[in-house]
Amino acid sequence: MPRSTAELVELFDIENIDDNLFRGRQPDTTLQRVFGGQVAAQALIAAARTTDGKTVHSLHSYFLHPGDTAVPIVYDVENLRDGRSFATRRVLARQHGRPIYVMTANFQVAEEGLEHQDVMPDVRPPEEGLTLAQINHRGGADEARAMAQWEAEWAALDVRYLGNSKVGGVSADGERPARAQVWLRADGRLSDDPLEHLAAFTYASDMTLISAALVPYGLRVGSPGMQVASLDHSIWFHKPFRADEWWLYDQQSPAATGGRGLVLARVFTQSGDLVATVAQEGLIRQRSSG
């Protein structure tokens, strides 16, 4: 996976191989399947390259099959609509002749309108959060190994976990038992290209979400016996923002049932602007000990 912001940006530099057809490179990784944030970010860039003068305001997607980390991903973009204000694209990501991911993205010309937003919750600053390497160490992993794994796979991101509603760090709420809060940013300066920030955010938005659905049970994504995978992913972009500056991922899971957990997340800048909303349903299947 990208070990720096520069490598992350290189991952976004997909190749145009024909009209509305693109090929995305793969990073060096020890992961057994393609990271969902990677394919979502590359698909968004492919869709955006077929529009003119419009910015994405929402995307909705499904993960269909695990991606193969050893071969490139081909992105086939279909033009569903080109209006004066809005444009819609559908992107099908393929490997080995079969689809692994599908996205529908909507783009809009910037305009003024009515505005309101939720108030940002009162949270501790990023500097008081724990890195995910520290979280892994607390979960029983060797400290040096946890840090080495983080540096090898996720060093392009700076992630600070504030806590959840079970272990502390996030205030308990009897009406919402599954809550977690995380600060994230790209760990290095990005250019001023808005698409670069949208792609970097989309890449990072697949981090930590499913974990919020496991909070009431005291489980983690890597807990023994857990089978965890992203099933779908949606983002609504409300305002422009920089992905290389801290943003709060305020997550809560309203329901888990049938081996699936739903997580909703509000995204705030440090200044309190609500800039995006994310929704994801994930597989949280417990395998029997037998």
N, C-alpha and C positions, 0 to 999 in steps of 0.2 A: 504494500500500500504506500501512498505518498508519504515521504518522511519530512517534507518541507512544503511551504506554500508554493514554491517554484515548481515542485513536482506535481502538486495538486493542479496548478494551472496547466501544466503540460498534459495532464490527464483529460482536461477539458478541450484540448486542441484536436478535435475529431477531424477525420479526413473526409472530404467530399468526393465520393467516387462516381456519382452520376446525379442526374436531376433528382432532388428529394431523397437521395440515398447517401448514407454516411457510414463510416467505420470508426469505431472507438477502440483505442489501444487498451491494453491491460497492464497494470503495474506489477512489479515483483511482489509476491505475497505468499504466505504460508496458509492462508485461509483456504478452506475446502470448496467454497463457492463464492461467486462474485458478491461483493458488498452491495446491498440494495441501494444505498445512497449514491454509489458510483453510477449504476445504470440509470437511475432517475435523473442525475445531473447531466449525463451525456445525452439522454433522450430530450431533455429540456433544451439543451444547446442545439441539437439537431432541428427541433421544431422552430426555435427562435430564428435560425438562419434562413428559414423559408418565409419569414414575415418581414415587413418593412414599415418602420415608424410606429410600431405597436409594442407594448411591454406585457409580459405574462402577468395575469392577475389570479389565475387559478390553474391547478393541475390535479388530475385524478388518475390513479394508476393501480394496476394489479401485477403482483409477482406471480408468474405462471409456472416457471420451472427454475430450479437452481442453475445459476450461470456457471460456465466452465471458465476458470481463471487462466487456462492455458491458450485460449484462442481469442481473437478479436470479436467484438460484437458489432453486428450490422444493424443500422437504424433506418427503417423505411418510413418516411413521413408522407402522410396523406393529407391533402388540403380539403377540409370539410366546408370551410366558409371563409370568404374574404369580403367583409362589409366595410362601410365607411368608419365605423367605430370599433368593431370587433372582428377578430379572426380566430378560427378554430382549426387545430391540427390534431391528427391522431398519429402516434408513433408506435410502430411495432419493432421491438428489438428481437433479433434472431441469432441463434447459434446452431450449428450442425443441422440446418434446414428446418428448425422448429422455433416457434416463438417462446421467449423466456419472460417477456415483460411487455405490457401495453400501457400507453399513456394517452390521455386526451388533455390538451392544454388550450386555454383560452387567452387571447391577447386583446389589449384595448389601447386605443389612443388616449393619452393623458387628458383628463378634464377635471374641472372643479365641480363640487357637489356638497350635499349635506354631510356633516361629520359628527360622530360620537364614538366613544370607546370605553371599555372597561378600565377601571383604575388599576394601576400596577400594584401588586401586593407588596407589603413591607418585608424585605428580604435582606440577608447579610450580603456584603460585597463579595465579589469573586475571590479576593485574596483569602477569605476565610473558608473557602470550600476545599474539598479534597480532590486531588487528581484521581483519574480512574486507575492508575497504577497503584496509588495508595489504597484505593478501595479493594483492588485485587489482593494486595498484600494483607489487608485486614481480613479478607475472606479465606486466608490460609495459604496463598501462593508465596513462594520465596520472594523476598523483596527484590533481589537482583534480577531474578527471572521475570517478575512482573514488570519491572522498569524496562528491561530489554525488549520484552514483547510489545510494550507500548511504543517504544522508540522505533521498532521495526515496522509496525503496522499503522499507527495512528498519530505519529508525531506532527503531522500537518495541522492538527487541531489542538486547541487548548481547552480542556474541559475541567470544570470545577463543580463537584457534586456538593450541594448544600445539605442534603438529607431527604428523609421522607416522613410520612405521617405515622409510621410504626416505630422506627428507631430514633426519631427525633430530628431536629433541624428544620422541620416543617410542622407547623402547629396542627394538632389533632383536630379532626372535624368529624363528628358522629354521622353526619349526612354524606360525607365523602371520605370513605376509609382508605382510598388508594390514591395518594398524592405524592409527588416528588418534584424537586426543583434543582435545576442545573444551569450554570453559566457556561456558555460556549463562545468561541470565536476561532477564526483561522489564525494559526500561530505564526503570523508574519504579515507584512503589508501586501495588499492586493493593489491592482491598478484602479483607475477610476471608471473602468468599464462597468456599467450597471449589470450587464449579463454575467460578468465574472462573479459578482457578489451574489446574484441570484443562484448561480450554479453552485458556488461554495456553500451557501446556506442549504440548498437542496441536498447536497452531499452529506452535510453534517446533521440534517434533520432526521436521518434514520438512526442516529445514535441515541441510546438510552430509553427510547419511548416504551418498548415492550416491558422494560423493567418495572415501570409504574404499575402495570397490571398485576405484578407479582408481590407488591408491597404488603397487602394484608396477610400473606401467607409466610412472610419471612424468607422468601425464596429469591434467588438471583438467576439471571440468564444462564450462568454456568453451573447451577446447582445440579447434583447428581440426579439422574432420572428425568430431567427436563428436556423436552424437545421444543425448541423455540425457533420461530421463523416469521418474517414479515409476510402478510398476506396481501395487503393493499396499503396505499399511501396517498393522502390528499393534502394539498397546501393551498391556502388562500393568502395572497400577498396584498396587504392593505396599503403600505407606504414604502417608499424606497428607504434602504438602510445599508450600512456597511457590514459585511459578514466578517471583516477583520477587526471589528470592535465588539466588545462584550454584548451579548444578548441573553436574556433570561428565558429559559425553557420551563414554563410553569405548567406541569403535567398533572393530569388526573384521569383515573380510569373509572368511568361510570358503571361498567358492567363487565363481568367475565362469565361465560357460559359455553357449554359444548366444546370445551377445549380451546376456546378463543377468548382473547381479551381485547377490549376496545380502549384506546387511549386518546384523549383530546389534549391539546397543548396550546397555550397562548404564548406568543413571543413578544417580549418587551425589550426595548433598548434601555440603557442605564438612565437615560433622561425620562423614561416613563412612557414612551410612545409604543402603542400596540401596533406592531408592524406586520404580523403574520399570525395565522391560525393553522394548526396542523392536526390531522386526524389519521390514526393508523389502527388497523385491527391485525393482531398477530396470533399465531398458533402458540398456545402455552399448554402443551399436552404433557401430562405426567405418565411416564412409562411405568408399568408395574415392575416390582423387584424381580419377578420371575422372568 
